Amino acid sequence: MKNAFALALVAAAATAASANVVVNEVVGSTTGPDVEFIELYNTGASAIDLTGWTIELWDSDSTSFGGADGTAPYALSGTIAAGGYWTIANGEAASQLGFIGDAFFGNNSIENSSYTLVLRDAGANVVQTIFFWDSGAGDQANIAGSVITPDITVGPDGTFLPAGFYRAGDGSNNIVIHSFNDFSDYTPGAANVPAPGALALLGLGGLVAGRRRR
């Protein structure tokens, strides 16, 4: 019984630590060849081992629903320091931004229509879900075809898929849509830029006000 209790305490502590990790910035659709990266941020006071964690990407478009995007799921490894970042990025992030992530995925790994990002910890617990929406009728957040209510919905950007998002203030609940063709607010592996004063910031669970582009 004591061993079972100790194991339960360890599991609870691991779950609490997992809650300190947030998806802090994502870019998946840009002008020209797509720059793509997903950044995590540790809001806690202790480093967290990411071994066994995964990032899933699920097609959420009504016409091709529930399939895995790219070669997801992506296995994470290494440690994310307290107040630190962990990033997976593609080759275009290296060539256009000069950024090399902690892990690599191929070009066009992120869907260019509605998709759902799922972050899981080493116990396969869902840590966070984010739905990126291009305004398509019938598009829904899902995990392997099972409809979910996401923690965050980003988009649409006018009637288009948003380029991505960042938290204005690392780890904060202030969500801002990324620019499609201006990379100046892309900060993989580093502190996010302040939000432009003209943009309304919405808390978790809300749609982000969009702008028409293209």
MARLUM-252689 format. One record per residue (C-alpha): residue in three letters; z, y negated, x negated. Coordinates in steps of 0.1 Angstrom, whole numbers, padded with zeros to 4 digits, always signed. Example, Ala and Ser with C-alpha at 12.3 -4.5 7.8 and 13.67 -1.06 7.14 Angstrom:
2
ALA+0078+0045-0123;SER+0071+0011-0137;
//
This chain:
214
MET+0000+0000+0000;LYS+0009-0024-0028;ASN-0025-0017-0045;ALA-0043-0023-0012;PHE-0024-0056-0008;ALA-0033-0066-0044;LEU-0069-0058-0038;ALA-0069-0079-0006;LEU-0054-0108-0025;VAL-0081-0106-0052;ALA-0108-0105-0025;ALA-0093-0135-0008;ALA-0091-0154-0040;ALA-0127-0145-0048;THR-0139-0157-0014;ALA-0120-0190-0018;ALA-0135-0195-0052;SER-0170-0188-0038;ALA-0165-0215-0012;ASN-0164-0240-0041;VAL-0201-0234-0049;VAL-0226-0253-0029;VAL-0264-0256-0029;ASN-0266-0291-0044;GLU-0303-0298-0047;VAL-0336-0281-0038;VAL-0372-0290-0044;GLY-0400-0268-0032;SER-0430-0288-0021;THR-0444-0317-0041;THR-0477-0335-0048;GLY-0500-0314-0071;PRO-0487-0280-0083;ASP-0453-0276-0067;VAL-0423-0284-0088;GLU-0397-0259-0076;PHE-0360-0255-0083;ILE-0327-0247-0067;GLU-0295-0262-0081;LEU-0259-0250-0074;TYR-0228-0271-0081;ASN-0192-0260-0086;THR-0168-0283-0067;GLY-0138-0264-0079;ALA-0114-0268-0108;SER-0122-0234-0124;ALA-0153-0218-0138;ILE-0169-0191-0116;ASP-0187-0160-0128;LEU-0221-0158-0109;THR-0228-0122-0118;GLY-0238-0103-0087;TRP-0246-0135-0067;THR-0280-0138-0051;ILE-0303-0164-0036;GLU-0325-0152-0007;LEU-0355-0171+0007;TRP-0367-0161+0042;ASP-0400-0171+0058;SER-0390-0190+0090;ASP-0425-0199+0103;SER-0432-0186+0138;THR-0465-0171+0126;SER-0451-0151+0096;PHE-0414-0147+0104;GLY-0386-0129+0086;GLY-0404-0118+0054;ALA-0389-0125+0019;ASP-0406-0154+0001;GLY-0419-0150-0035;THR-0400-0123-0052;ALA-0367-0131-0036;PRO-0338-0122-0036;TYR-0331-0137-0070;ALA-0301-0123-0090;LEU-0279-0148-0106;SER-0260-0144-0138;GLY-0238-0164-0162;THR-0210-0188-0154;ILE-0209-0221-0136;ALA-0183-0244-0150;ALA-0159-0265-0130;GLY-0179-0296-0120;GLY-0210-0279-0135;TYR-0245-0269-0124;TRP-0265-0237-0124;THR-0303-0239-0117;ILE-0332-0216-0112;ALA-0366-0233-0118;ASN-0403-0226-0121;GLY-0428-0235-0148;GLU-0439-0267-0131;ALA-0403-0280-0134;ALA-0407-0274-0171;SER-0441-0290-0175;GLN-0437-0319-0151;LEU-0399-0327-0154;GLY-0393-0312-0189;PHE-0365-0291-0173;ILE-0357-0255-0182;GLY-0333-0238-0157;ASP-0306-0212-0163;ALA-0330-0187-0147;PHE-0367-0187-0140;PHE-0388-0178-0110;GLY-0426-0180-0108;ASN-0447-0208-0094;ASN-0451-0208-0056;SER-0418-0189-0051;ILE-0407-0213-0024;GLU-0425-0213+0009;ASN-0447-0243+0019;SER-0437-0240+0055;SER-0404-0235+0072;TYR-0380-0213+0053;THR-0343-0203+0051;LEU-0323-0203+0019;VAL-0293-0180+0018;LEU-0267-0180-0010;ARG-0245-0149-0013;ASP-0216-0142-0036;ALA-0209-0110-0056;GLY-0194-0094-0025;ALA-0226-0100-0005;ASN-0207-0126+0016;VAL-0229-0154+0028;VAL-0217-0186+0011;GLN-0242-0210+0025;THR-0274-0211+0046;ILE-0300-0239+0047;PHE-0330-0242+0070;PHE-0360-0262+0058;TRP-0381-0272+0088;ASP-0416-0285+0090;SER-0414-0293+0128;GLY-0433-0261+0138;ALA-0426-0250+0174;GLY-0408-0217+0174;ASP-0397-0219+0137;GLN-0361-0206+0133;ALA-0335-0201+0106;ASN-0332-0164+0100;ILE-0320-0137+0076;ALA-0346-0108+0074;GLY-0358-0117+0109;SER-0324-0120+0125;VAL-0320-0155+0139;ILE-0289-0175+0126;THR-0274-0209+0130;PRO-0277-0225+0096;ASP-0250-0245+0079;ILE-0275-0273+0071;THR-0309-0281+0086;VAL-0332-0303+0064;GLY-0363-0318+0080;PRO-0388-0323+0092;ASP-0402-0351+0071;GLY-0423-0367+0098;THR-0443-0337+0109;PHE-0442-0320+0074;LEU-0420-0298+0054;PRO-0395-0319+0034;ALA-0401-0317-0004;GLY-0364-0308-0006;PHE-0330-0324-0005;TYR-0301-0336-0026;ARG-0265-0344-0019;ALA-0258-0380-0025;GLY-0227-0374-0045;ASP-0226-0340-0060;GLY-0210-0315-0036;SER-0207-0341-0008;ASN-0218-0337+0028;ASN-0243-0366+0025;ILE-0277-0350+0027;VAL-0309-0370+0017;ILE-0345-0358+0019;HIS-0363-0358-0014;SER-0394-0379-0021;PHE-0427-0358-0019;ASN-0446-0377-0047;ASP-0419-0397-0065;PHE-0399-0375-0089;SER-0375-0402-0099;ASP-0347-0388-0077;TYR-0351-0352-0089;THR-0322-0344-0111;PRO-0320-0306-0118;GLY-0290-0297-0139;ALA-0275-0332-0138;ALA-0257-0356-0115;ASN-0276-0366-0084;VAL-0287-0402-0080;PRO-0270-0424-0054;ALA-0287-0425-0020;PRO-0311-0454-0013;GLY-0293-0479+0009;ALA-0321-0478+0036;LEU-0317-0441+0042;ALA-0293-0428+0068;LEU-0271-0400+0056;LEU-0261-0372+0080;GLY-0233-0347+0076;LEU-0237-0309+0075;GLY-0254-0293+0104;GLY-0275-0324+0113;LEU-0312-0331+0110;VAL-0321-0355+0082;ALA-0342-0384+0094;GLY-0377-0380+0080;ARG-0406-0401+0068;ARG-0443-0394+0073;ARG-0461-0385+0041;ARG-0495-0371+0029;
//
